[in-house]
Each structure stands twice: as C-alpha cells, then as structure tokens.
Amino acid sequence: MLSMGYIPPINIRQVTNQVVGLGTHRALQSKTDLNGIITHASRSLADISGFAADELIGQPHNILRHPDMPDSVYYLMWQHIQAGEEFFGMVKNRCKNGDHYWVMTRVAVMQENGKPIGYSSARFTPHADLIPTWEDLFARMRTAEQSSSFTDHRRFKPAHDVLCKFVQRKGFNNLGQLVLSQRS
Ligand SMILES: Cc1cc2nc3c(=O)[nH]c(=O)nc-3n(C[C@H](O)[C@H](O)[C@H](O)COP(=O)(O)O)c2cc1C
C-alpha cells in the first residue's frame, strides 16, 4: 500500500490524455528554492493541477512533470536560470489525476542583496490551436534524445538542434521570442 505522500517516478506516473483548460485562471504562479523545491504555489496553480497547495509546497517541482516533456527543455531552463537569465518555454504539465494542461511559462531568478535566493514562475495560456505543433515538436525532441549515445549533457544536443530549427522556421531568433508571440 502506498503512503499518502508517495510520488511515483516520472516514468510510471499515469496519464489520461485529457486536457484541462485554464478557464479564467490567468497566471499560475509558484516559487522555489535554488534546488527547485516548491516554496509557494498560487491558489490557481493548485486548482488547475488538482494538488492542494500543501501537497505542492516542500516537493520538487517535477511533481507536475508530464512524461511527454523532453528532458532537454528542462536542461535548457536550468542552464538559463542558473546563469541568472529568465527563461520562457511552453510546458505540458500533469495534473494529480493524470490529466494535463498546457502553459506558457516564464521562470525568473529572485535575488536578495544581489544574490540568487530562489526562482519564481508564472504561467499563461497559450493559443489552443498551436498545441498540436508543440506536441509534435516535443515528440521529435524525445526521439532525438533517445537517439543519442552520450550519457552526459551532450545527449541534449540533437534535441536542441530540433528545437533550434523549429524556432528558426517560425522566423524567431530564440525560443523566448517565439513563446511570447504565442500568448493568447
Ligand atoms: C520556478 C520553477 C518552476 C518550475 N515549473 C515546472 C513545471 O511547471 N513543471 C515541471 O515539470 N517542471 C518545472 N520546473 C522544473 C523542475 O524543477 C524539473 O527540473 C523538471 O520537472 C524536470 O525534472 P526531472 O528531470 O527531475 O524529472 C520548474 C523549476 C523551477 C525552478
């Protein structure tokens, strides 16, 4: 029997393939410490994800991870925020019951006296008609990740190449510009 607080590893988390719309919830917010442990979750994030705020706080942020998300997106995200830069990305998140929702996410560094003390994120609604394109992109990125024989950070290169080509074909210089252009 599983204890109440048990969070299964990402690869065995059940999904339903049911999408949840954000409805009137506009900005789903959270904050983490420098290790990605959730320190704050907005009511809207709790409502949409199906977790109580208490179940989110103290947990690693990958509690919301959907197995369709490529590792390389999160690698890129951590590279940016650990370098002190903000990151914009499209994210498919898993709800507690296995449903999912799509969000355009901005992650930024929080500082105190010039030193990083944690990260904050806000999530906004993307145009729904763009989602199939992102589903397809992420599937191609995951395939590229699996094709790599490297086990260190070099394994992300083929997937990042797929992402770069996607961004360029859409006429943008970087992922952030593309994502911002798709806010609904
Ligand atoms: C402020 C902040 C917000 C994050 N938001 C999410 C999120 O909504 N969904 C998610 O899967 N990961 C999010 N992450 C990234 C997770 O910390 C983690 O890197 C990612 O889920 C991949 O985890 P894994 O490689 O351990 O499976 C966030 C990280 C930070 C710092």
The ligand as a Tripos MOL2 file, in Angstrom:
@<TRIPOS>MOLECULE
LIG
   31    33     1     0     0
SMALL
NO_CHARGES

@<TRIPOS>ATOM
      1 C1         10.4610   28.1530  -10.6340 C.3       1 LIG1
      2 C2         10.4290   26.7950  -11.3050 C.ar      1 LIG1
      3 C3          9.2430   26.3550  -11.8730 C.ar      1 LIG1
      4 C4          9.1700   25.1030  -12.4930 C.ar      1 LIG1
      5 N1          7.9840   24.7160  -13.0360 N.ar      1 LIG1
      6 C5          7.8690   23.4580  -13.5360 C.ar      1 LIG1
      7 C6          6.6250   22.9800  -14.0050 C.ar      1 LIG1
      8 O1          5.6150   23.6820  -14.0060 O.2       1 LIG1
      9 N2          6.5830   21.7020  -14.4650 N.ar      1 LIG1
     10 C7          7.6780   20.8880  -14.4800 C.ar      1 LIG1
     11 O2          7.5490   19.7290  -14.8920 O.2       1 LIG1
     12 N3          8.8750   21.3340  -14.0570 N.ar      1 LIG1
     13 C8          9.0060   22.5900  -13.5960 C.ar      1 LIG1
     14 N4         10.2170   23.0390  -13.1660 N.ar      1 LIG1
     15 C9         11.4010   22.2140  -13.4290 C.3       1 LIG1
     16 C10        11.5920   21.1240  -12.4090 C.3       1 LIG1
     17 O3         12.3160   21.6490  -11.3060 O.3       1 LIG1
     18 C11        12.4070   19.9490  -13.0290 C.3       1 LIG1
     19 O4         13.6550   20.4180  -13.4770 O.3       1 LIG1
     20 C12        11.6840   19.2730  -14.2040 C.3       1 LIG1
     21 O5         10.3710   18.9350  -13.8580 O.3       1 LIG1
     22 C13        12.4300   18.0060  -14.6560 C.3       1 LIG1
     23 O6         12.5840   17.1840  -13.5550 O.3       1 LIG1
     24 P1         13.2590   15.7520  -13.5700 P.3       1 LIG1
     25 O7         14.3790   15.8280  -14.5530 O.co2     1 LIG1
     26 O8         13.6870   15.5380  -12.1560 O.co2     1 LIG1
     27 O9         12.1900   14.7930  -13.9960 O.co2     1 LIG1
     28 C14        10.3210   24.2790  -12.5510 C.ar      1 LIG1
     29 C15        11.5200   24.7250  -11.9570 C.ar      1 LIG1
     30 C16        11.5750   25.9740  -11.3460 C.ar      1 LIG1
     31 C17        12.8710   26.4420  -10.7360 C.3       1 LIG1
@<TRIPOS>BOND
     1     1     2 1
     2     2     3 ar
     3     2    30 ar
     4     3     4 ar
     5     4     5 ar
     6     4    28 ar
     7     5     6 ar
     8     6     7 ar
     9     6    13 1
    10     7     8 2
    11     7     9 ar
    12     9    10 ar
    13    10    11 2
    14    10    12 ar
    15    12    13 ar
    16    13    14 ar
    17    14    15 1
    18    14    28 ar
    19    15    16 1
    20    16    17 1
    21    16    18 1
    22    18    19 1
    23    18    20 1
    24    20    21 1
    25    20    22 1
    26    22    23 1
    27    23    24 1
    28    24    25 2
    29    24    26 1
    30    24    27 1
    31    28    29 ar
    32    29    30 ar
    33    30    31 1
@<TRIPOS>SUBSTRUCTURE
     1 LIG1         1 GROUP 0 **** ****
